[in-house]
Amino acid sequence: MKKLSVKLGIVFFFIIFGLETFMFFFLHSALVDSRVKEEIYALQTRGNSHRAILEMHFDTPTLNHVALMESEADTDVVITDASNKILASSAESQHFYKYFKKQPTSLPRQGRILEENWRKKPFISTVTPIKTDEQVIGYVYMFQDTESVQTLIKRLNDHFLLAGLILVILTFIIIILLSKALTKPLIEMKEATSKISKGNFLVTLPKTGDDELGDLGKSIELLAKELNYLTRERNDFLASISHELRTPLTYIKGYADIVLKRKLSEEENQKYLHIILDETKRLSDLIKDLFELAKIDKNQFVIQKQKINLGEFLAKIDQKLSPAFGEKNMTLHIFCPEDANLFADPLRLEQIIFNLLDNSIKYSPEGARTDLIVSRKKHKVQITISDNGKGIPEEDIPYIFNRFYRVDKSRTRSLGGTGLGLAIVRDLVHAHGGTIEVKSKENSGTEFNLIFRG
């Protein structure tokens, strides 16, 4: 009972068998009732035929002729006068006489059924009045042995039983094939998920169509690809973290050993201590960014949106960053409509813009220009940050939001970046329900478009 195919087969079998049994019972009952009614109707019709003849010739030769005709048939007839005295009979049977004890009254011309209980009684019977000038002159009693009816029903039962057995066998075969057809792709999916759980993400599943099983198979394949990608990303991420942490720690340890073990001049001491301080700051920034990403990944931070006047908000950012731009003789130009508002978390939005403007400062030459433009498009607010710096090669653009990805790896240490800034920016923008787009051309500058719901 552990296999799904067996369970499905048993469930399907009992459901279909139950439906078939109900339908067979209903059909059998309907056919039996129909056949019995046909027999009774035929018996009554035969009595009416005799009545029609006897109404024209109610004499002894005719009575004997009718009785003789029925003696050779499967039915019997008894003809009586108006007082139920027997005038002619096709057979002698004591079972007939109980129907003559009580004289029929108010009989319709088509007659009446006297007995229709074919299961318990030896005969089914009908009675039809014989009339002349609207006066009843006699009665025609028709009898049929119920054994013949039961024989007919028995043949019908045998046919039903044979058909039922054939149908059950066919149903059983169909259910086996159907359950196997249904469970085969499920078994393959189970094997695929077992491979995935063991770290084998290169799984493929046969196409089963556009139904729910097909959708499930596609979802499992997509899951395997995503897990494969995430595993590679995790390994790369861990390798990058290891490298990024090891490098400043190596610098700190090495220069600390030099300061402690060697007798250095004051000038050299200050030089090495500044290097240790710079590497400590780099390590602190890296750990801070890692904590930010961990919070974002675990949804442990809350975006507290409020209405922000972008003009005033960006003026404060300009004030904070103007010294950094001034050091490289760069200029920051902000264009923002006076009525521009945005529902966002001010601290997180500041973090987003700070990171992007910091990249403009790092990757632009002295005297470069950076523009920050706010515009409205229908129900959306777009913040564009563009510069005329060194730009990003086209082949690197799809990867710049990956963690620890750097376009210019040779200048990493001199620029002081952690390689996590754009990853944090992207995740914070998505947390606001927004999107981020990038356009860049090498040696021509870079443009970031932040699009938020207004």
C-alpha positions as CSV (number, residue, x, y, z in Angstrom):
1,M,0.0,0.0,0.0
2,K,3.0,2.3,-0.1
3,K,3.0,2.8,-3.9
4,L,1.0,5.6,-5.2
5,S,-0.1,3.6,-8.3
6,V,-1.6,0.9,-6.0
7,K,-3.4,3.5,-3.9
8,L,-4.7,5.4,-7.0
9,G,-5.8,2.1,-8.6
10,I,-7.7,1.0,-5.5
11,V,-9.4,4.4,-5.2
12,F,-10.3,4.5,-8.9
13,F,-11.5,0.9,-8.9
14,F,-13.9,1.4,-5.9
15,I,-15.2,4.7,-7.3
16,I,-15.8,3.3,-10.8
17,F,-17.1,0.0,-9.5
18,G,-19.5,1.8,-7.2
19,L,-20.8,3.9,-10.1
20,E,-21.1,0.9,-12.4
21,T,-22.9,-1.1,-9.7
22,F,-25.4,1.8,-9.2
23,M,-25.9,2.2,-12.9
24,F,-26.3,-1.6,-13.4
25,F,-28.8,-1.8,-10.6
26,F,-30.8,1.1,-11.9
27,L,-30.7,-0.2,-15.5
28,H,-31.6,-3.7,-14.4
29,S,-34.6,-2.5,-12.3
30,A,-35.8,-0.3,-15.2
31,L,-35.5,-3.1,-17.7
32,V,-37.2,-5.7,-15.5
33,D,-40.1,-3.4,-14.8
34,S,-40.4,-2.5,-18.4
35,R,-40.4,-6.2,-19.5
36,V,-43.0,-7.2,-16.9
37,K,-45.2,-4.3,-17.9
38,E,-44.9,-5.4,-21.5
39,E,-46.0,-8.9,-20.6
40,I,-49.0,-7.6,-18.6
41,Y,-49.9,-5.2,-21.4
42,A,-49.6,-8.1,-24.0
43,L,-51.8,-10.3,-21.8
44,Q,-54.4,-7.5,-21.4
45,T,-54.3,-6.8,-25.2
46,R,-54.9,-10.5,-25.9
47,G,-57.9,-10.5,-23.6
48,N,-59.3,-7.5,-25.3
49,S,-59.0,-9.3,-28.7
50,H,-61.0,-12.2,-27.4
51,R,-63.6,-9.8,-26.0
52,A,-64.0,-8.1,-29.3
53,I,-64.8,-11.5,-31.0
54,L,-67.1,-12.6,-28.2
55,E,-69.1,-9.4,-28.3
56,M,-70.0,-10.2,-31.9
57,H,-70.5,-14.0,-31.3
58,F,-71.3,-14.9,-27.7
59,D,-72.1,-18.5,-28.4
60,T,-70.8,-22.0,-27.5
61,P,-68.8,-22.6,-30.7
62,T,-67.0,-19.3,-30.4
63,L,-66.4,-19.8,-26.7
64,N,-64.9,-23.2,-27.4
65,H,-62.8,-21.9,-30.2
66,V,-61.3,-19.1,-28.0
67,A,-60.5,-21.7,-25.3
68,L,-59.0,-24.0,-27.9
69,M,-56.8,-21.3,-29.2
70,E,-55.4,-20.4,-25.7
71,S,-54.8,-24.1,-24.9
72,E,-52.0,-24.1,-27.4
73,A,-50.5,-20.8,-26.2
74,D,-48.4,-19.8,-23.2
75,T,-51.4,-18.1,-21.7
76,D,-54.7,-19.3,-20.4
77,V,-58.2,-17.9,-20.7
78,V,-61.4,-18.4,-18.6
79,I,-64.7,-17.0,-20.0
80,T,-67.6,-16.5,-17.6
81,D,-71.0,-15.1,-17.8
82,A,-72.2,-12.0,-15.9
83,S,-72.5,-13.9,-12.6
84,N,-68.9,-15.4,-13.0
85,K,-70.1,-18.8,-13.9
86,I,-67.4,-20.5,-16.1
87,L,-68.6,-21.0,-19.6
88,A,-65.3,-22.0,-21.2
89,S,-61.7,-22.5,-20.1
90,S,-58.4,-23.4,-21.8
91,A,-57.0,-25.2,-18.7
92,E,-58.1,-26.4,-15.3
93,S,-56.3,-24.9,-12.3
94,Q,-57.4,-24.4,-8.8
95,H,-55.4,-21.1,-8.8
96,F,-57.9,-19.6,-11.2
97,Y,-61.0,-20.0,-9.0
98,K,-60.0,-17.5,-6.3
99,Y,-60.3,-14.7,-8.9
100,F,-64.0,-15.7,-9.6
101,K,-65.2,-15.5,-6.0
102,K,-65.8,-11.8,-6.1
103,Q,-67.6,-10.4,-9.1
104,P,-65.7,-7.5,-10.7
105,T,-67.4,-4.1,-10.6
106,S,-67.0,-0.9,-12.5
107,L,-64.6,-2.4,-15.0
108,P,-63.3,0.0,-17.8
109,R,-63.8,-1.3,-21.3
110,Q,-60.0,-1.9,-21.6
111,G,-60.2,-4.2,-18.5
112,R,-58.1,-4.2,-15.4
113,I,-55.1,-6.0,-14.0
114,L,-56.0,-8.5,-11.3
115,E,-52.5,-9.7,-10.4
116,E,-49.1,-8.3,-11.3
117,N,-46.9,-9.7,-8.4
118,W,-44.8,-11.9,-10.6
119,R,-42.2,-12.6,-7.9
120,K,-44.5,-14.3,-5.4
121,K,-47.7,-15.3,-7.2
122,P,-48.0,-18.3,-9.7
123,F,-49.9,-16.2,-12.3
124,I,-50.3,-12.6,-13.5
125,S,-53.8,-12.0,-14.7
126,T,-56.2,-9.5,-16.2
127,V,-60.0,-9.3,-16.6
128,T,-62.0,-7.6,-19.4
129,P,-65.8,-7.2,-19.6
130,I,-67.9,-8.5,-22.4
131,K,-70.8,-6.1,-23.2
132,T,-73.8,-6.1,-25.5
133,D,-75.9,-3.0,-25.6
134,E,-74.0,-1.5,-22.7
135,Q,-74.9,-4.5,-20.6
136,V,-72.2,-6.8,-19.2
137,I,-72.9,-10.4,-20.4
138,G,-69.6,-11.9,-19.3
139,Y,-65.9,-11.6,-18.5
140,V,-62.7,-12.7,-20.1
141,Y,-60.0,-13.7,-17.6
142,M,-56.5,-14.0,-18.9
143,F,-53.7,-15.8,-17.0
144,Q,-50.0,-16.2,-17.6
145,D,-47.7,-18.5,-15.6
146,T,-45.1,-16.3,-13.8
147,E,-42.6,-19.0,-14.3
148,S,-42.2,-17.8,-17.9
149,V,-41.8,-14.2,-16.7
150,Q,-39.2,-15.4,-14.2
151,T,-37.4,-17.3,-16.9
152,L,-37.3,-14.2,-19.0
153,I,-35.9,-12.2,-16.1
154,K,-33.4,-14.9,-15.3
155,R,-32.0,-14.7,-18.9
156,L,-31.9,-10.9,-18.5
157,N,-30.0,-11.4,-15.2
158,D,-27.5,-13.7,-16.9
159,H,-26.8,-11.2,-19.6
160,F,-26.3,-8.5,-17.0
161,L,-24.0,-10.7,-15.0
162,L,-21.9,-11.5,-18.0
163,A,-21.8,-7.9,-19.1
164,G,-20.9,-6.9,-15.5
165,L,-18.0,-9.3,-15.3
166,I,-16.6,-8.2,-18.7
167,L,-17.0,-4.6,-17.6
168,V,-15.2,-5.2,-14.2
169,I,-12.3,-6.9,-16.0
170,L,-12.0,-4.1,-18.6
171,T,-12.3,-1.5,-15.8
172,F,-9.5,-3.3,-13.8
173,I,-7.2,-3.3,-16.9
174,I,-8.0,0.3,-17.7
175,I,-7.4,1.4,-14.1
176,I,-4.0,-0.4,-14.0
177,L,-2.9,1.3,-17.3
178,L,-4.3,4.6,-16.2
179,S,-2.7,4.5,-12.7
180,K,0.6,3.6,-14.2
181,A,0.3,6.4,-16.8
182,L,-0.5,8.9,-14.1
183,T,2.1,7.8,-11.6
184,K,5.0,7.2,-14.1
185,P,5.7,11.0,-14.5
186,L,5.3,11.4,-10.7
187,I,7.8,8.6,-10.1
188,E,10.2,10.3,-12.5
189,M,9.7,13.6,-10.7
190,K,10.3,11.9,-7.3
191,E,13.6,10.5,-8.7
192,A,14.5,14.0,-10.0
193,T,13.8,15.6,-6.6
194,S,15.9,12.9,-4.9
195,K,18.8,13.8,-7.2
196,I,18.3,17.5,-6.4
197,S,18.4,16.7,-2.7
198,K,21.8,15.0,-3.2
199,G,23.2,18.0,-5.0
200,N,22.7,16.8,-8.6
201,F,20.9,19.7,-10.2
202,L,21.3,18.6,-13.9
203,V,17.9,16.9,-14.1
204,T,15.6,16.7,-17.1
205,L,12.0,15.4,-17.2
206,P,10.1,14.2,-20.2
207,K,7.3,16.5,-21.4
208,T,3.9,15.2,-20.4
209,G,1.8,17.9,-22.1
210,D,0.3,21.2,-21.0
211,D,-1.6,19.9,-18.0
212,E,-0.9,20.2,-14.3
213,L,1.7,17.3,-14.4
214,G,3.5,19.1,-17.2
215,D,3.5,22.4,-15.3
216,L,4.9,20.5,-12.2
217,G,7.7,19.0,-14.3
218,K,8.6,22.4,-15.7
219,S,8.6,23.8,-12.1
220,I,10.9,21.1,-10.9
221,E,13.3,21.7,-13.8
222,L,13.2,25.4,-13.1
223,L,13.8,24.8,-9.4
224,A,16.8,22.6,-10.3
225,K,18.3,25.4,-12.5
226,E,17.6,28.0,-9.8
227,L,19.2,25.8,-7.1
228,N,22.2,25.2,-9.4
229,Y,22.6,28.9,-9.9
230,L,22.2,29.7,-6.2
231,T,24.7,27.0,-5.3
232,R,27.3,28.5,-7.7
233,E,26.4,31.9,-6.4
234,R,26.8,30.8,-2.8
235,N,30.2,29.2,-3.5
236,D,31.4,32.3,-5.4
237,F,30.0,34.4,-2.6
238,L,31.7,32.4,0.1
239,A,35.0,32.4,-1.9
240,S,34.7,36.2,-2.3
241,I,33.9,36.8,1.4
242,S,36.9,34.6,2.3
243,H,39.2,36.6,-0.1
244,E,37.8,40.0,0.9
245,L,38.2,39.3,4.7
246,R,41.6,37.7,4.3
247,T,43.1,40.6,2.4
248,P,42.6,43.4,5.0
249,L,43.3,41.0,7.8
250,T,46.6,40.0,6.2
251,Y,47.5,43.7,5.8
252,I,46.5,44.4,9.5
253,K,48.5,41.5,10.8
254,G,51.5,42.1,8.7
255,Y,51.9,45.8,9.4
256,A,51.1,45.2,13.1
257,D,53.9,42.7,13.3
258,I,56.2,45.2,11.6
259,V,55.3,48.0,14.1
260,L,55.7,45.6,17.1
261,K,58.9,43.8,16.1
262,R,60.9,46.5,14.4
263,K,62.4,49.7,15.7
264,L,60.9,52.2,13.3
265,S,61.1,55.9,13.0
266,E,58.1,58.0,14.0
267,E,57.4,58.7,10.4
268,E,57.4,55.0,9.5
269,N,55.2,54.2,12.5
270,Q,52.6,56.7,11.4
271,K,52.7,55.4,7.8
272,Y,52.1,51.8,8.9
273,L,49.5,52.7,11.5
274,H,47.6,54.7,8.8
275,I,47.6,51.6,6.6
276,I,46.3,49.5,9.5
277,L,43.6,52.1,10.1
278,D,42.6,52.1,6.5
279,E,42.4,48.3,6.3
280,T,40.4,48.3,9.6
281,K,37.9,50.8,8.1
282,R,37.7,48.7,4.9
283,L,37.0,45.6,7.0
284,S,34.4,47.4,9.0
285,D,32.6,48.7,5.8
286,L,32.7,45.2,4.4
287,I,31.1,43.6,7.5
288,K,28.6,46.4,7.6
289,D,27.6,45.7,4.0
290,L,27.4,42.0,4.7
291,F,25.0,42.6,7.6
292,E,22.9,44.8,5.4
293,L,22.6,42.1,2.8
294,A,21.9,39.5,5.5
295,K,19.0,41.6,6.8
296,I,17.7,42.1,3.3
297,D,17.9,38.4,2.5
298,K,16.0,37.4,5.7
299,N,13.5,40.3,5.4
300,Q,14.6,41.4,8.9
301,F,14.4,45.1,8.1
302,V,11.2,47.1,7.6
303,I,10.7,49.7,4.9
304,Q,8.9,52.6,6.8
305,K,7.5,54.7,4.0
306,Q,6.5,58.3,4.4
307,K,5.8,61.2,2.2
308,I,9.1,62.8,1.1
309,N,9.5,66.2,-0.6
310,L,12.3,65.2,-3.0
311,G,13.4,68.8,-3.5
312,E,14.3,69.3,0.2
313,F,15.5,65.7,0.5
314,L,18.0,66.0,-2.4
315,A,19.2,69.4,-1.2
316,K,20.4,67.8,2.0
317,I,22.2,65.1,0.1
318,D,23.8,67.7,-2.1
319,Q,25.0,69.5,1.1
320,K,26.5,66.3,2.5
321,L,28.3,65.2,-0.6
322,S,29.5,68.5,-1.9
323,P,32.9,68.2,-0.1
324,A,33.5,64.8,-1.7
325,F,32.7,66.1,-5.2
326,G,34.8,69.2,-4.5
327,E,37.9,67.1,-3.6
328,K,37.9,65.8,-7.2
329,N,36.9,69.1,-8.7
330,M,33.6,67.4,-9.8
331,T,30.1,69.0,-10.0
332,L,26.7,67.6,-9.0
333,H,23.7,69.1,-10.7
334,I,20.2,68.3,-9.3
335,F,17.1,68.9,-11.3
336,C,13.9,68.3,-9.3
337,P,10.4,69.8,-9.7
338,E,9.2,71.7,-6.6
339,D,6.1,69.6,-6.2
340,A,7.9,66.2,-6.6
341,N,6.9,63.9,-3.7
342,L,7.6,60.2,-3.1
343,F,6.4,57.6,-0.6
344,A,9.6,55.9,0.6
345,D,11.8,55.2,3.5
346,P,14.0,58.3,3.8
347,L,17.0,56.5,5.4
348,R,16.9,53.7,2.8
349,L,16.4,56.1,-0.1
350,E,19.4,58.2,1.1
351,Q,21.4,55.0,1.2
352,I,20.5,54.1,-2.4
353,I,21.4,57.6,-3.8
354,F,24.5,57.8,-1.7
355,N,25.8,54.5,-3.1
356,L,25.1,55.5,-6.7
357,L,26.7,59.0,-6.3
358,D,29.7,57.5,-4.5
359,N,30.2,55.2,-7.5
360,S,30.1,58.3,-9.7
361,I,32.8,59.9,-7.6
362,K,35.0,56.8,-7.6
363,Y,34.7,56.0,-11.3
364,S,34.8,59.5,-12.8
365,P,37.9,61.6,-13.6
366,E,38.6,65.0,-12.0
367,G,36.4,67.7,-13.4
368,A,33.6,65.3,-14.4
369,R,29.9,66.1,-14.1
370,T,27.1,64.1,-12.4
371,D,23.4,64.9,-13.0
372,L,20.5,63.8,-10.7
373,I,17.2,64.4,-12.5
374,V,13.7,63.7,-11.0
375,S,10.8,63.3,-13.4
376,R,7.2,62.0,-13.3
377,K,5.8,59.5,-15.7
378,K,2.1,58.9,-15.2
379,H,1.8,57.3,-11.7
380,K,5.6,56.8,-11.3
381,V,8.5,58.8,-10.1
382,Q,11.8,58.3,-11.9
383,I,15.2,59.4,-10.4
384,T,18.0,59.4,-13.0
385,I,21.7,59.6,-11.9
386,S,24.1,60.0,-14.8
387,D,27.8,60.8,-15.2
388,N,30.4,61.2,-17.9
389,G,32.9,58.9,-16.2
390,K,34.7,55.8,-17.4
391,G,31.5,53.8,-18.0
392,I,30.9,50.1,-17.9
393,P,31.9,47.6,-20.7
394,E,28.8,46.1,-22.3
395,E,29.8,42.6,-21.4
396,D,29.9,43.5,-17.7
397,I,26.5,45.3,-17.5
398,P,24.4,42.1,-16.8
399,Y,26.6,41.3,-13.8
400,I,27.2,44.6,-12.0
401,F,24.4,43.9,-9.4
402,N,26.0,40.6,-8.4
403,R,27.7,40.5,-5.0
404,F,31.4,41.2,-5.0
405,Y,31.4,41.7,-8.8
406,R,33.8,44.4,-9.9
407,V,34.3,45.7,-13.4
408,D,37.8,47.0,-12.7
409,K,39.4,44.4,-10.5
410,S,42.9,45.9,-10.9
411,R,41.8,49.2,-9.1
412,T,39.7,47.6,-6.4
413,R,42.0,48.3,-3.5
414,S,42.9,51.8,-4.6
415,L,39.2,52.7,-4.9
416,G,38.3,51.1,-1.6
417,G,35.0,49.5,-2.6
418,T,33.6,46.3,-1.1
419,G,31.8,45.1,-4.3
420,L,28.5,45.0,-2.5
421,G,27.1,48.5,-3.0
422,L,25.1,47.9,-6.2
423,A,23.8,44.6,-4.8
424,I,22.5,46.5,-1.8
425,V,21.0,49.3,-4.0
426,R,19.1,46.8,-6.2
427,D,17.7,44.9,-3.2
428,L,16.6,48.2,-1.5
429,V,14.9,49.4,-4.7
430,H,13.1,46.1,-5.0
431,A,12.1,46.3,-1.3
432,H,10.4,49.6,-2.2
433,G,8.5,47.9,-5.0
434,G,10.6,49.8,-7.6
435,T,12.9,48.8,-10.4
436,I,16.5,49.9,-11.4
437,E,17.8,50.1,-14.9
438,V,21.3,50.8,-16.1
439,K,22.7,52.2,-19.4
440,S,26.4,52.6,-19.9
441,K,29.0,52.9,-22.6
442,E,32.7,52.5,-21.9
443,N,34.6,55.8,-21.6
444,S,31.3,57.7,-22.1
445,G,29.6,57.5,-18.7
446,T,26.8,55.6,-16.9
447,E,23.2,56.2,-16.3
448,F,21.1,54.6,-13.5
449,N,17.3,54.9,-13.6
450,L,15.3,54.3,-10.4
451,I,11.6,53.9,-11.0
452,F,9.2,54.1,-8.0
453,R,5.4,54.1,-7.8
454,G,4.3,57.7,-7.1
